Amino acid sequence: MQKSWLFLLPLLAACNSTPSAVNEGTVSRAADRQGPVTDTAQALPAPDTAAARAVSAVSDTLRQVRERHNFSNPKGPADLFRLVYRGSSILEGTGEFTITDPSGQVIFREMLTEPDLEAALVYEMKNPTATRAERETFVLRRIDRFFLPAQFHTPAVAAKAAFPGGIENLDRAAWADLQKRPDAIGFEYLKGKEDRRVIAWSALKKQTVRVR
């Protein structure tokens, strides 16, 4: 009997090793299957974007006016004054007013809302209310006439003008320096109903300042 058990031991060992061998084979075959799947994914063509809808950054531009005029350098190349009005409609838009010097640097930027451009309409109204068409016409006219030649003048600051208080970024040194420059150019524009502003280039501060 003892000899019979000794004879069966090798057979039992072989049987116990079978599941492990199967598992190893399964893992190996799974790895073999994963290889072709990965290669197929890499071989897929790139998405076709040729028919994608083009998106324009200025697709909502409703009106744009440009004017070249001396400003930062009275005797040098002209600066570019530009007002770009964007929005879903004339009465739901915003204007970006910029001045760019000859080197391409923006030396002034201000945003103008639709109410900023429409407010002065009250002085032209003949009826208590204005129609939508009348409002739109007025806003467009304000944009088109934003850079009239008469709005540029010298000197930017009169020699005997009193220093205005409460204007941001304007100090007495810059004001006094502008008073000594009869060729300094001021640009005047209306914001809102009665907020008439004047800006000028301060050679002392190397930036555009509001002087009124």
C-alpha positions in Angstrom: 0.0 0.0 0.0 2.8 2.4 0.8 4.3 1.8 -2.6 1.0 2.6 -4.3 0.8 6.0 -2.6 4.4 6.8 -3.7 3.4 5.9 -7.2 0.5 8.4 -7.2 2.4 11.4 -5.9 3.8 12.4 -9.3 0.4 12.2 -10.8 -1.1 14.4 -8.1 1.6 17.0 -8.5 1.0 17.2 -12.3 -2.8 17.6 -11.7 -2.2 20.5 -9.2 0.0 22.3 -11.7 -2.6 22.4 -14.4 -4.7 25.3 -13.2 -1.6 27.5 -12.8 -0.5 26.6 -16.4 -3.9 27.5 -17.7 -4.0 30.8 -15.9 -0.6 31.7 -17.3 -1.7 30.8 -20.7 -4.8 32.9 -20.3 -2.8 35.9 -19.3 -0.4 35.4 -22.1 -3.2 35.2 -24.7 -5.0 38.3 -23.2 -1.8 40.2 -23.7 -1.6 39.0 -27.3 -5.1 40.2 -27.9 -4.4 43.7 -26.4 -1.5 44.3 -28.8 -3.5 44.4 -32.0 -6.3 46.5 -30.4 -3.8 49.2 -29.5 -2.2 49.1 -32.9 -5.6 49.5 -34.5 -6.4 52.5 -32.4 -3.2 54.2 -33.3 -3.8 53.5 -37.0 -7.2 55.3 -37.0 -7.1 58.4 -39.2 -7.1 61.8 -37.6 -10.5 63.5 -37.2 -11.6 65.3 -40.3 -11.8 69.0 -39.4 -11.8 70.4 -42.9 -15.6 70.9 -42.8 -15.6 72.5 -39.3 -17.4 75.8 -39.1 -15.0 78.7 -39.1 -15.2 81.0 -36.1 -14.2 84.6 -36.6 -13.1 86.8 -33.7 -14.7 89.8 -35.3 -17.9 88.2 -36.5 -19.9 90.4 -34.1 -18.4 93.7 -35.2 -21.2 96.0 -36.1 -19.3 99.2 -36.9 -15.7 100.4 -37.0 -14.2 103.8 -37.5 -10.5 104.6 -37.8 -8.6 107.9 -38.0 -4.9 108.7 -38.1 -3.8 111.8 -36.3 -0.8 113.1 -34.5 -1.1 112.6 -30.8 1.9 111.1 -28.9 4.3 112.9 -31.1 3.1 116.2 -32.6 5.8 116.3 -35.3 6.2 112.5 -35.9 4.2 109.8 -37.5 0.5 109.8 -36.8 -1.2 107.6 -34.2 -4.1 105.3 -35.0 -7.4 106.2 -33.4 -10.0 103.4 -33.6 -13.5 102.7 -32.3 -14.8 99.2 -32.8 -18.4 98.5 -31.8 -19.4 94.9 -31.2 -22.5 93.1 -30.0 -25.5 91.1 -31.0 -27.3 94.3 -32.2 -26.8 98.0 -32.3 -28.7 98.5 -29.0 -26.9 95.7 -27.2 -23.3 96.5 -28.1 -20.1 97.8 -26.6 -17.4 100.0 -28.2 -13.7 99.7 -27.7 -11.9 103.0 -28.1 -8.1 102.6 -28.6 -5.2 104.7 -29.6 -2.1 102.9 -31.1 1.2 104.6 -31.6 3.3 104.2 -34.7 5.3 101.3 -33.1 2.1 99.3 -32.7 1.7 99.8 -28.9 -1.7 100.6 -27.5 -1.3 103.8 -25.5 -5.0 104.3 -24.6 -8.0 102.0 -24.2 -11.5 102.7 -23.0 -14.7 100.7 -23.2 -17.9 102.6 -24.2 -21.3 101.0 -23.5 -24.3 101.5 -25.7 -25.8 103.9 -23.1 -22.6 105.9 -23.1 -23.2 106.5 -26.8 -26.9 106.9 -26.7 -27.4 109.1 -23.7 -27.1 112.4 -25.5 -30.0 111.5 -27.8 -32.3 113.2 -25.2 -31.1 116.6 -26.5 -32.4 115.8 -30.0 -35.7 114.0 -29.2 -38.9 115.8 -30.4 -41.1 113.2 -28.6 -41.1 111.8 -25.1 -39.7 108.5 -26.4 -37.6 107.5 -29.3 -38.2 104.6 -31.6 -35.7 101.7 -31.9 -34.8 102.9 -35.4 -34.1 106.4 -34.1 -32.0 105.1 -31.3 -30.0 102.9 -33.6 -29.4 105.7 -36.1 -28.2 108.0 -33.3 -25.7 105.4 -32.0 -24.3 104.8 -35.4 -24.0 108.5 -36.1 -22.1 109.0 -32.8 -19.7 106.2 -33.8 -19.2 107.6 -37.3 -18.5 111.1 -36.0 -16.3 110.1 -33.0 -13.1 111.3 -34.5 -14.0 114.6 -36.2 -11.1 116.9 -36.9 -12.6 119.6 -34.6 -12.1 117.3 -31.6 -8.3 117.5 -31.9 -6.8 120.7 -30.7 -3.6 122.4 -29.4 -2.5 123.2 -26.8 -3.8 120.2 -24.9 -3.7 122.4 -21.7 -3.8 126.2 -21.7 -0.9 127.9 -20.1 -3.0 129.6 -17.5 -5.5 126.8 -16.9 -6.2 125.8 -13.3 -5.2 122.4 -12.2 -8.3 120.2 -12.1 -8.7 118.0 -9.0 -10.1 114.5 -8.8 -8.8 113.1 -12.2 -7.1 109.8 -11.9 -3.5 109.5 -13.0 -3.1 113.2 -13.4 -0.6 114.9 -11.1 0.6 118.5 -10.9 4.0 117.6 -12.4 2.4 116.2 -15.6 -0.1 119.1 -15.7 2.7 121.7 -15.5 4.7 119.9 -18.1 1.8 119.9 -20.6 1.3 123.6 -19.9 4.8 124.2 -21.2 4.1 122.3 -24.4 2.0 124.5 -26.7 2.2 121.8 -29.4 0.8 119.1 -27.2 -2.4 117.7 -28.8 -5.6 117.1 -26.9 -8.5 114.9 -28.0 -12.0 115.7 -26.8 -14.9 113.2 -26.8 -18.2 112.8 -25.2 -19.0 109.9 -22.9 -22.6 109.6 -21.7 -24.9 112.6 -21.7 -22.6 115.4 -20.5 -19.3 113.8 -19.6 -17.0 115.6 -22.0 -13.5 114.4 -21.7 -10.1 115.6 -23.0 -7.0 113.3 -23.1 -3.4 114.1 -24.0 -0.1 112.3 -24.2 2.2 113.1 -21.3 5.8 113.1 -22.4 6.8 113.3 -18.8 4.9 110.2 -17.7 5.1 108.4 -21.0 1.4 107.7 -21.0 -2.0 109.1 -22.0 -3.6 111.1 -19.3 -7.0 112.7 -18.9 -6.7 116.4 -18.5 -10.4 117.3 -18.3 
